[in-house]
Amino acid sequence: MPMKVQKIVAKKEAGEKLVMATAYDYHQARLADRAGVDMLLVGDSLGRYFQGGDSYLPVTVDEVIYHCRAVARGREQALIVAGMPFGSYHVSPEQAISNALRLIKEGGADAVKLEVAQNMAPTVKVLTQAGLPVMAHIGRMPQRVSLWEDQPVCGTDEESAWELAEAAQAMEDAGAFAIFMERVAREAAALITEKVDVPTIGIGCGPDCDGQALVFHQLLGLDGAENPPQHVRRFCNGDALFSQGLQEYCKAVRNGSFPEASHSFPMEEGEAKRLY
């Protein structure tokens, strides 16, 4: 039975840590779900980690819907959060509702995530008043990084830390069921987690958040990077493992050890003789 938003919120109240990972297809969702993650994020990061692009901006609502459908088929209990792509909620509240509805109705997502500044609280409120669960993303915003100079870490001084805390509180007041934080200084993230009653999910924000998120390919060492970002811990070296398996496959085909007789399907008894 898929998890509901209320259970995610209840985990904070119970002091239980939440686990989120990205997923872009059926097999990733199945593996992460069976491992016990609470939430699967189908975000526009698929533009980089699935499509191989260098920007999140080109990702469309239709593409997120496509991947959400695949992820929905692979999950049994995790909550699916669909990241709303750049330009899918900026024009008007009506546009935001229309696209959020599509992600949930057509994609099979349980909630949506959107990158927000404090002045976007009205958009979040419109969505939640329409009955749509919203996770509000503050701190570093990958969609804007492609347009403006990157800010590696947010909330590194007192003023900006309080600005983030006020933004988080504004999103909670607007009805967001959770706050997603990216690359927020640890102390600022701890402050935000203390100030809001809804769960905080951090990626690169330190251990004081109510939950943690990582990209599937990064945590499993499948991203092809020589050195992972500072906030990432690789829990296995997937690149090396997969490379070894593929190399063994190539070797076996070329030396004739694969396929063996047991890997083929014979004709009915006596029928092969009729061929000659």
C-alpha positions as CSV (number, residue, x, y, z in Angstrom):
1,M,0.0,0.0,0.0
2,P,1.6,3.3,-1.1
3,M,2.5,5.7,1.7
4,K,0.3,8.8,2.3
5,V,1.4,12.4,3.0
6,Q,0.0,12.1,6.5
7,K,2.4,9.2,7.3
8,I,5.4,11.3,6.1
9,V,4.4,14.1,8.4
10,A,3.7,11.7,11.3
11,K,7.3,10.3,11.0
12,K,8.6,13.7,12.1
13,E,6.3,13.8,15.0
14,A,7.5,10.3,16.0
15,G,11.2,11.3,15.6
16,E,11.8,8.9,12.7
17,K,14.2,9.8,10.0
18,L,12.9,10.0,6.5
19,V,14.7,8.6,3.4
20,M,14.3,10.0,-0.1
21,A,16.1,9.0,-3.3
22,T,15.5,9.9,-6.9
23,A,14.2,7.4,-9.4
24,Y,13.6,7.7,-13.1
25,D,12.5,4.2,-14.2
26,Y,10.7,1.0,-13.1
27,H,13.9,-0.8,-12.0
28,Q,15.3,2.0,-10.0
29,A,11.9,2.5,-8.3
30,R,11.6,-1.2,-7.5
31,L,15.1,-1.4,-6.0
32,A,14.8,1.7,-3.9
33,D,11.3,0.8,-2.8
34,R,12.3,-2.7,-1.7
35,A,15.3,-1.2,0.1
36,G,12.8,0.8,2.2
37,V,13.0,4.4,1.1
38,D,10.1,6.5,2.2
39,M,9.9,8.8,-0.9
40,L,10.9,8.6,-4.5
41,L,11.7,11.8,-6.3
42,V,11.1,12.0,-10.0
43,G,12.6,15.4,-10.7
44,D,14.0,17.4,-13.6
45,S,17.4,16.0,-12.6
46,L,16.5,13.3,-15.0
47,G,17.7,15.7,-17.7
48,R,21.2,15.1,-16.4
49,Y,21.2,11.6,-14.9
50,F,18.9,9.9,-17.3
51,Q,19.2,11.9,-20.5
52,G,22.9,12.9,-20.2
53,G,22.3,16.7,-20.6
54,D,24.1,19.5,-18.8
55,S,21.0,21.5,-17.8
56,Y,17.7,20.8,-16.1
57,L,15.9,23.5,-18.1
58,P,14.9,21.5,-21.2
59,V,13.0,18.9,-19.2
60,T,9.2,19.1,-19.9
61,V,6.1,18.2,-18.0
62,D,5.4,15.4,-20.5
63,E,8.9,13.9,-19.8
64,V,8.3,13.9,-16.0
65,I,4.9,12.3,-16.5
66,Y,6.5,9.6,-18.6
67,H,9.1,8.8,-16.0
68,C,6.6,9.0,-13.1
69,R,4.5,6.3,-14.8
70,A,7.4,4.0,-14.9
71,V,8.4,4.7,-11.3
72,A,4.8,4.2,-10.2
73,R,4.8,0.7,-11.7
74,G,7.9,-0.2,-9.7
75,R,6.9,1.1,-6.2
76,E,4.8,-0.6,-3.7
77,Q,5.0,1.6,-0.5
78,A,7.1,4.7,-1.2
79,L,5.5,8.2,-1.8
80,I,6.2,9.5,-5.3
81,V,7.0,13.2,-5.5
82,A,7.1,14.7,-9.0
83,G,9.4,17.7,-9.5
84,M,7.7,20.4,-11.5
85,P,10.0,21.5,-14.4
86,F,11.1,25.0,-15.1
87,G,8.4,27.1,-16.6
88,S,5.6,24.7,-15.5
89,Y,4.3,26.9,-12.6
90,H,5.8,30.4,-13.2
91,V,3.2,31.9,-15.5
92,S,0.1,31.8,-13.3
93,P,-1.6,29.9,-10.5
94,E,-3.9,28.3,-13.1
95,Q,-0.8,27.0,-15.0
96,A,0.6,25.6,-11.8
97,I,-2.6,23.8,-10.9
98,S,-3.0,22.4,-14.5
99,N,0.5,21.0,-14.6
100,A,0.4,19.7,-11.0
101,L,-2.9,17.9,-11.8
102,R,-1.3,16.3,-14.9
103,L,1.7,15.0,-12.9
104,I,-0.6,13.4,-10.3
105,K,-3.4,12.2,-12.6
106,E,-1.5,11.2,-15.6
107,G,1.9,10.4,-14.0
108,G,0.7,8.7,-10.9
109,A,2.6,11.0,-8.5
110,D,1.4,11.4,-5.0
111,A,2.7,15.0,-4.6
112,V,4.6,17.7,-6.4
113,K,7.8,19.6,-5.6
114,L,8.6,23.1,-6.8
115,E,11.5,25.5,-6.3
116,V,10.2,28.5,-4.5
117,A,11.2,31.9,-3.1
118,Q,9.2,33.4,-0.3
119,N,7.1,35.5,-2.7
120,M,5.8,32.3,-4.2
121,A,3.9,31.3,-1.1
122,P,0.6,32.3,-2.9
123,T,1.3,29.7,-5.6
124,V,1.9,27.0,-3.0
125,K,-1.3,28.1,-1.3
126,V,-3.4,27.9,-4.5
127,L,-2.1,24.3,-5.1
128,T,-2.7,23.1,-1.5
129,Q,-6.2,24.7,-1.5
130,A,-6.9,22.7,-4.6
131,G,-6.1,19.6,-2.6
132,L,-2.7,19.0,-4.1
133,P,0.2,17.9,-1.8
134,V,3.2,20.2,-2.2
135,M,6.8,19.9,-1.1
136,A,8.5,23.3,-1.2
137,H,12.1,23.4,-2.4
138,I,14.3,26.2,-0.8
139,G,18.0,26.9,-0.8
140,R,20.0,26.2,-3.9
141,M,17.8,25.9,-6.9
142,P,19.2,23.9,-9.8
143,Q,16.7,25.4,-12.3
144,R,18.0,28.9,-11.6
145,V,21.6,27.9,-11.6
146,S,21.4,27.5,-15.3
147,L,20.3,31.2,-15.6
148,W,22.3,32.9,-12.9
149,E,25.6,32.5,-11.1
150,D,25.7,29.4,-9.0
151,Q,25.5,29.7,-5.2
152,P,27.3,26.6,-3.9
153,V,25.9,26.9,-0.3
154,C,23.0,29.0,1.0
155,G,22.4,30.4,4.4
156,T,26.0,30.9,5.3
157,D,25.4,34.1,7.3
158,E,22.9,35.1,9.9
159,E,20.8,37.3,7.6
160,S,20.4,34.7,4.8
161,A,19.8,31.9,7.3
162,W,16.8,33.8,8.8
163,E,15.6,34.6,5.3
164,L,15.5,30.9,4.5
165,A,13.8,30.2,7.8
166,E,11.1,32.8,7.0
167,A,10.7,31.3,3.6
168,A,10.2,27.8,5.1
169,Q,7.6,29.2,7.5
170,A,5.8,30.9,4.7
171,M,5.6,27.7,2.8
172,E,4.3,25.8,5.8
173,D,1.7,28.5,6.3
174,A,0.7,28.1,2.7
175,G,0.1,24.4,3.2
176,A,3.3,22.7,2.1
177,F,3.5,19.2,3.8
178,A,7.3,19.2,3.7
179,I,10.3,21.5,3.1
180,F,13.1,20.3,0.7
181,M,16.4,22.0,1.3
182,E,19.4,21.9,-1.0
183,R,22.9,22.9,0.0
184,V,21.9,24.9,3.0
185,A,24.5,25.5,5.7
186,R,24.1,22.9,8.5
187,E,23.3,25.5,11.2
188,A,20.7,27.2,9.0
189,A,19.2,23.9,8.1
190,A,19.0,23.0,11.8
191,L,17.3,26.3,12.6
192,I,14.7,25.7,9.8
193,T,14.0,22.2,11.0
194,E,13.4,23.6,14.5
195,K,11.1,26.4,13.4
196,V,8.7,24.4,11.2
197,D,6.4,21.7,12.2
198,V,6.5,19.9,8.8
199,P,9.3,17.5,7.9
200,T,12.5,18.9,6.4
201,I,14.3,16.9,3.7
202,G,17.9,17.9,3.1
203,I,20.4,17.2,0.4
204,G,23.8,18.6,1.4
205,C,22.3,20.2,4.5
206,G,23.8,18.2,7.3
207,P,22.4,15.6,9.7
208,D,19.9,17.8,11.6
209,C,17.1,17.6,9.0
210,D,14.2,15.3,9.5
211,G,15.2,13.3,6.4
212,Q,17.9,13.0,3.7
213,A,17.7,12.8,-0.1
214,L,20.3,11.7,-2.6
215,V,20.4,11.1,-6.4
216,F,20.2,7.4,-7.2
217,H,23.2,7.5,-9.5
218,Q,25.4,9.4,-7.1
219,L,24.7,7.2,-4.0
220,L,25.3,4.0,-6.0
221,G,28.4,5.3,-7.8
222,L,26.7,5.2,-11.2
223,D,27.3,8.9,-12.2
224,G,30.7,8.4,-13.8
225,A,32.3,11.2,-11.7
226,E,35.8,10.7,-10.5
227,N,35.1,12.5,-7.3
228,P,31.5,12.8,-5.9
229,P,30.3,16.2,-4.6
230,Q,31.1,17.0,-0.9
231,H,27.5,16.2,0.2
232,V,27.4,12.8,-1.4
233,R,28.4,9.5,0.1
234,R,28.8,6.6,-2.3
235,F,27.4,3.4,-0.8
236,C,28.8,1.2,-3.5
237,N,30.9,1.5,-6.7
238,G,28.2,0.7,-9.2
239,D,30.3,1.9,-12.2
240,A,33.0,-0.6,-11.4
241,L,30.5,-3.4,-10.7
242,F,28.6,-2.9,-13.9
243,S,31.7,-2.4,-16.0
244,Q,33.1,-5.7,-14.8
245,G,29.9,-7.5,-15.6
246,L,29.8,-6.0,-19.1
247,Q,33.4,-6.8,-19.8
248,E,32.9,-10.4,-18.7
249,Y,29.9,-10.6,-21.1
250,C,32.0,-9.3,-24.0
251,K,34.8,-11.7,-23.2
252,A,32.5,-14.7,-22.9
253,V,30.8,-14.0,-26.3
254,R,34.1,-13.5,-28.1
255,N,35.8,-16.6,-26.6
256,G,32.7,-18.8,-27.2
257,S,31.9,-19.6,-23.6
258,F,28.5,-17.9,-23.9
259,P,26.0,-19.0,-24.8
260,E,26.2,-22.6,-23.6
261,A,23.8,-25.3,-24.7
262,S,21.7,-24.6,-21.6
263,H,21.1,-21.1,-22.8
264,S,19.4,-22.2,-26.0
265,F,16.1,-23.8,-26.9
266,P,16.1,-27.1,-28.9
267,M,13.5,-28.2,-31.4
268,E,11.1,-31.0,-30.6
269,E,12.7,-34.4,-30.5
270,G,13.4,-35.8,-33.9
271,E,12.3,-32.6,-35.7
272,A,15.9,-31.3,-36.2
273,K,16.7,-34.3,-38.5
274,R,14.0,-33.1,-40.9
275,L,16.1,-30.0,-41.6
276,Y,18.8,-32.0,-43.4
